[in-house]
Amino acid sequence: MAQETITDLSLVFTPDFELILGKQLHARLQIDKEIRHLDR
């Protein structure tokens, strides 16, 4: 029973977690671009 609950929670949380990580990565790349642009 406990394992079923854990599986359900992972199914619920994984997409949001990946979305948040994706947004953080995208923001990081944008910051990198802006810093390089300022360095020139």
PyMOL Python script that loads the backbone (N, CA, C, O; Angstrom):
from pymol import cmd

cmd.read_pdbstr("""\
ATOM      1  N   MET A   1       0.832  -1.206   0.000  1.00  0.00           N
ATOM      2  CA  MET A   1       0.000   0.000   0.000  1.00  0.00           C
ATOM      3  C   MET A   1       0.874   1.267   0.000  1.00  0.00           C
ATOM      4  O   MET A   1       0.627   2.202  -0.761  1.00  0.00           O
ATOM      5  N   ALA A   2       1.887   1.279   0.856  1.00  0.00           N
ATOM      6  CA  ALA A   2       2.745   2.463   0.938  1.00  0.00           C
ATOM      7  C   ALA A   2       3.468   2.697  -0.395  1.00  0.00           C
ATOM      8  O   ALA A   2       3.591   3.836  -0.846  1.00  0.00           O
ATOM      9  N   GLN A   3       3.942   1.621  -1.019  1.00  0.00           N
ATOM     10  CA  GLN A   3       4.655   1.782  -2.290  1.00  0.00           C
ATOM     11  C   GLN A   3       3.736   2.349  -3.372  1.00  0.00           C
ATOM     12  O   GLN A   3       4.171   3.162  -4.188  1.00  0.00           O
ATOM     13  N   GLU A   4       2.465   1.928  -3.385  1.00  0.00           N
ATOM     14  CA  GLU A   4       1.525   2.470  -4.364  1.00  0.00           C
ATOM     15  C   GLU A   4       1.389   3.987  -4.187  1.00  0.00           C
ATOM     16  O   GLU A   4       1.344   4.733  -5.165  1.00  0.00           O
ATOM     17  N   THR A   5       1.325   4.426  -2.932  1.00  0.00           N
ATOM     18  CA  THR A   5       1.200   5.858  -2.661  1.00  0.00           C
ATOM     19  C   THR A   5       2.423   6.607  -3.173  1.00  0.00           C
ATOM     20  O   THR A   5       2.287   7.667  -3.784  1.00  0.00           O
ATOM     21  N   ILE A   6       3.615   6.071  -2.930  1.00  0.00           N
ATOM     22  CA  ILE A   6       4.850   6.709  -3.390  1.00  0.00           C
ATOM     23  C   ILE A   6       4.845   6.823  -4.913  1.00  0.00           C
ATOM     24  O   ILE A   6       5.211   7.858  -5.471  1.00  0.00           O
ATOM     25  N   THR A   7       4.424   5.736  -5.581  1.00  0.00           N
ATOM     26  CA  THR A   7       4.376   5.770  -7.042  1.00  0.00           C
ATOM     27  C   THR A   7       3.418   6.854  -7.521  1.00  0.00           C
ATOM     28  O   THR A   7       3.741   7.608  -8.438  1.00  0.00           O
ATOM     29  N   ASP A   8       2.234   6.935  -6.901  1.00  0.00           N
ATOM     30  CA  ASP A   8       1.260   7.954  -7.288  1.00  0.00           C
ATOM     31  C   ASP A   8       1.845   9.355  -7.109  1.00  0.00           C
ATOM     32  O   ASP A   8       1.685  10.216  -7.974  1.00  0.00           O
ATOM     33  N   LEU A   9       2.516   9.574  -5.995  1.00  0.00           N
ATOM     34  CA  LEU A   9       3.100  10.889  -5.744  1.00  0.00           C
ATOM     35  C   LEU A   9       4.163  11.214  -6.786  1.00  0.00           C
ATOM     36  O   LEU A   9       4.235  12.349  -7.257  1.00  0.00           O
ATOM     37  N   SER A  10       4.979  10.249  -7.150  1.00  0.00           N
ATOM     38  CA  SER A  10       6.021  10.519  -8.146  1.00  0.00           C
ATOM     39  C   SER A  10       5.392  10.842  -9.494  1.00  0.00           C
ATOM     40  O   SER A  10       5.906  11.680 -10.236  1.00  0.00           O
ATOM     41  N   LEU A  11       4.286  10.186  -9.813  1.00  0.00           N
ATOM     42  CA  LEU A  11       3.607  10.489 -11.077  1.00  0.00           C
ATOM     43  C   LEU A  11       3.049  11.904 -11.062  1.00  0.00           C
ATOM     44  O   LEU A  11       3.033  12.584 -12.088  1.00  0.00           O
ATOM     45  N   VAL A  12       2.591  12.343  -9.893  1.00  0.00           N
ATOM     46  CA  VAL A  12       2.027  13.693  -9.790  1.00  0.00           C
ATOM     47  C   VAL A  12       3.134  14.745  -9.820  1.00  0.00           C
ATOM     48  O   VAL A  12       3.002  15.767 -10.494  1.00  0.00           O
ATOM     49  N   PHE A  13       4.205  14.502  -9.104  1.00  0.00           N
ATOM     50  CA  PHE A  13       5.220  15.547  -8.914  1.00  0.00           C
ATOM     51  C   PHE A  13       6.268  15.629 -10.012  1.00  0.00           C
ATOM     52  O   PHE A  13       6.794  16.711 -10.271  1.00  0.00           O
ATOM     53  N   THR A  14       6.585  14.519 -10.663  1.00  0.00           N
ATOM     54  CA  THR A  14       7.687  14.532 -11.630  1.00  0.00           C
ATOM     55  C   THR A  14       7.525  15.575 -12.738  1.00  0.00           C
ATOM     56  O   THR A  14       8.482  16.301 -13.006  1.00  0.00           O
ATOM     57  N   PRO A  15       6.362  15.690 -13.400  1.00  0.00           N
ATOM     58  CA  PRO A  15       6.248  16.673 -14.477  1.00  0.00           C
ATOM     59  C   PRO A  15       6.510  18.100 -13.993  1.00  0.00           C
ATOM     60  O   PRO A  15       7.230  18.854 -14.648  1.00  0.00           O
ATOM     61  N   ASP A  16       5.929  18.473 -12.851  1.00  0.00           N
ATOM     62  CA  ASP A  16       6.153  19.820 -12.329  1.00  0.00           C
ATOM     63  C   ASP A  16       7.631  20.036 -12.010  1.00  0.00           C
ATOM     64  O   ASP A  16       8.186  21.098 -12.289  1.00  0.00           O
ATOM     65  N   PHE A  17       8.259  19.025 -11.425  1.00  0.00           N
ATOM     66  CA  PHE A  17       9.666  19.127 -11.061  1.00  0.00           C
ATOM     67  C   PHE A  17      10.517  19.357 -12.312  1.00  0.00           C
ATOM     68  O   PHE A  17      11.403  20.212 -12.316  1.00  0.00           O
ATOM     69  N   GLU A  18      10.244  18.590 -13.374  1.00  0.00           N
ATOM     70  CA  GLU A  18      11.000  18.744 -14.613  1.00  0.00           C
ATOM     71  C   GLU A  18      10.734  20.110 -15.233  1.00  0.00           C
ATOM     72  O   GLU A  18      11.637  20.729 -15.797  1.00  0.00           O
ATOM     73  N   LEU A  19       9.493  20.576 -15.128  1.00  0.00           N
ATOM     74  CA  LEU A  19       9.151  21.891 -15.683  1.00  0.00           C
ATOM     75  C   LEU A  19       9.927  22.987 -14.957  1.00  0.00           C
ATOM     76  O   LEU A  19      10.460  23.901 -15.585  1.00  0.00           O
ATOM     77  N   ILE A  20       9.986  22.887 -13.628  1.00  0.00           N
ATOM     78  CA  ILE A  20      10.728  23.887 -12.843  1.00  0.00           C
ATOM     79  C   ILE A  20      12.209  23.847 -13.207  1.00  0.00           C
ATOM     80  O   ILE A  20      12.831  24.893 -13.391  1.00  0.00           O
ATOM     81  N   LEU A  21      12.776  22.647 -13.310  1.00  0.00           N
ATOM     82  CA  LEU A  21      14.191  22.533 -13.670  1.00  0.00           C
ATOM     83  C   LEU A  21      14.429  23.111 -15.053  1.00  0.00           C
ATOM     84  O   LEU A  21      15.422  23.803 -15.281  1.00  0.00           O
ATOM     85  N   GLY A  22      13.516  22.828 -15.979  1.00  0.00           N
ATOM     86  CA  GLY A  22      13.653  23.348 -17.337  1.00  0.00           C
ATOM     87  C   GLY A  22      13.647  24.872 -17.346  1.00  0.00           C
ATOM     88  O   GLY A  22      14.430  25.496 -18.062  1.00  0.00           O
ATOM     89  N   LYS A  23      12.763  25.470 -16.548  1.00  0.00           N
ATOM     90  CA  LYS A  23      12.689  26.929 -16.492  1.00  0.00           C
ATOM     91  C   LYS A  23      13.971  27.505 -15.894  1.00  0.00           C
ATOM     92  O   LYS A  23      14.477  28.523 -16.367  1.00  0.00           O
ATOM     93  N   GLN A  24      14.497  26.848 -14.848  1.00  0.00           N
ATOM     94  CA  GLN A  24      15.741  27.329 -14.232  1.00  0.00           C
ATOM     95  C   GLN A  24      16.889  27.254 -15.236  1.00  0.00           C
ATOM     96  O   GLN A  24      17.696  28.178 -15.336  1.00  0.00           O
ATOM     97  N   LEU A  25      16.956  26.141 -15.983  1.00  0.00           N
ATOM     98  CA  LEU A  25      18.018  25.972 -16.973  1.00  0.00           C
ATOM     99  C   LEU A  25      17.894  27.035 -18.052  1.00  0.00           C
ATOM    100  O   LEU A  25      18.893  27.629 -18.458  1.00  0.00           O
ATOM    101  N   HIS A  26      16.681  27.279 -18.517  1.00  0.00           N
ATOM    102  CA  HIS A  26      16.459  28.282 -19.554  1.00  0.00           C
ATOM    103  C   HIS A  26      16.891  29.668 -19.057  1.00  0.00           C
ATOM    104  O   HIS A  26      17.550  30.419 -19.776  1.00  0.00           O
ATOM    105  N   ALA A  27      16.511  29.989 -17.827  1.00  0.00           N
ATOM    106  CA  ALA A  27      16.886  31.283 -17.253  1.00  0.00           C
ATOM    107  C   ALA A  27      18.405  31.404 -17.155  1.00  0.00           C
ATOM    108  O   ALA A  27      18.969  32.466 -17.418  1.00  0.00           O
ATOM    109  N   ARG A  28      19.061  30.305 -16.775  1.00  0.00           N
ATOM    110  CA  ARG A  28      20.520  30.309 -16.682  1.00  0.00           C
ATOM    111  C   ARG A  28      21.147  30.609 -18.029  1.00  0.00           C
ATOM    112  O   ARG A  28      22.082  31.404 -18.126  1.00  0.00           O
ATOM    113  N   LEU A  29      20.627  29.964 -19.075  1.00  0.00           N
ATOM    114  CA  LEU A  29      21.178  30.176 -20.415  1.00  0.00           C
ATOM    115  C   LEU A  29      20.974  31.624 -20.845  1.00  0.00           C
ATOM    116  O   LEU A  29      21.862  32.218 -21.457  1.00  0.00           O
ATOM    117  N   GLN A  30      19.815  32.196 -20.532  1.00  0.00           N
ATOM    118  CA  GLN A  30      19.550  33.594 -20.885  1.00  0.00           C
ATOM    119  C   GLN A  30      20.549  34.508 -20.182  1.00  0.00           C
ATOM    120  O   GLN A  30      21.081  35.436 -20.790  1.00  0.00           O
ATOM    121  N   ILE A  31      20.802  34.246 -18.901  1.00  0.00           N
ATOM    122  CA  ILE A  31      21.752  35.066 -18.135  1.00  0.00           C
ATOM    123  C   ILE A  31      23.147  34.953 -18.751  1.00  0.00           C
ATOM    124  O   ILE A  31      23.857  35.950 -18.882  1.00  0.00           O
ATOM    125  N   ASP A  32      23.537  33.723 -19.129  1.00  0.00           N
ATOM    126  CA  ASP A  32      24.839  33.527 -19.769  1.00  0.00           C
ATOM    127  C   ASP A  32      24.953  34.358 -21.040  1.00  0.00           C
ATOM    128  O   ASP A  32      25.976  35.002 -21.274  1.00  0.00           O
ATOM    129  N   LYS A  33      23.911  34.345 -21.854  1.00  0.00           N
ATOM    130  CA  LYS A  33      23.928  35.122 -23.103  1.00  0.00           C
ATOM    131  C   LYS A  33      24.096  36.596 -22.803  1.00  0.00           C
ATOM    132  O   LYS A  33      24.888  37.278 -23.453  1.00  0.00           O
ATOM    133  N   GLU A  34      23.355  37.095 -21.821  1.00  0.00           N
ATOM    134  CA  GLU A  34      23.417  38.519 -21.519  1.00  0.00           C
ATOM    135  C   GLU A  34      24.797  38.906 -21.000  1.00  0.00           C
ATOM    136  O   GLU A  34      25.313  39.971 -21.337  1.00  0.00           O
ATOM    137  N   ILE A  35      25.399  38.040 -20.177  1.00  0.00           N
ATOM    138  CA  ILE A  35      26.735  38.335 -19.643  1.00  0.00           C
ATOM    139  C   ILE A  35      27.736  38.375 -20.797  1.00  0.00           C
ATOM    140  O   ILE A  35      28.574  39.275 -20.860  1.00  0.00           O
ATOM    141  N   ARG A  36      27.656  37.408 -21.707  1.00  0.00           N
ATOM    142  CA  ARG A  36      28.588  37.396 -22.843  1.00  0.00           C
ATOM    143  C   ARG A  36      28.391  38.637 -23.696  1.00  0.00           C
ATOM    144  O   ARG A  36      29.359  39.211 -24.197  1.00  0.00           O
ATOM    145  N   HIS A  37      27.149  39.051 -23.863  1.00  0.00           N
ATOM    146  CA  HIS A  37      26.857  40.235 -24.665  1.00  0.00           C
ATOM    147  C   HIS A  37      27.482  41.473 -24.006  1.00  0.00           C
ATOM    148  O   HIS A  37      28.008  42.345 -24.698  1.00  0.00           O
ATOM    149  N   LEU A  38      27.425  41.550 -22.672  1.00  0.00           N
ATOM    150  CA  LEU A  38      28.006  42.689 -21.966  1.00  0.00           C
ATOM    151  C   LEU A  38      29.534  42.649 -22.036  1.00  0.00           C
ATOM    152  O   LEU A  38      30.186  43.692 -22.083  1.00  0.00           O
ATOM    153  N   ASP A  39      30.101  41.438 -22.043  1.00  0.00           N
ATOM    154  CA  ASP A  39      31.563  41.324 -22.072  1.00  0.00           C
ATOM    155  C   ASP A  39      32.156  41.865 -23.368  1.00  0.00           C
ATOM    156  O   ASP A  39      33.281  42.365 -23.371  1.00  0.00           O
ATOM    157  N   ARG A  40      31.415  41.771 -24.462  1.00  0.00           N
ATOM    158  CA  ARG A  40      31.976  42.170 -25.754  1.00  0.00           C
ATOM    159  C   ARG A  40      32.322  43.637 -25.841  1.00  0.00           C
ATOM    160  O   ARG A  40      32.801  44.098 -26.877  1.00  0.00           O
TER     161      ARG A  40
END
""", "prot")
cmd.dss("prot")
cmd.show_as("cartoon", "prot")
cmd.util.cbc("prot")
cmd.orient("prot")
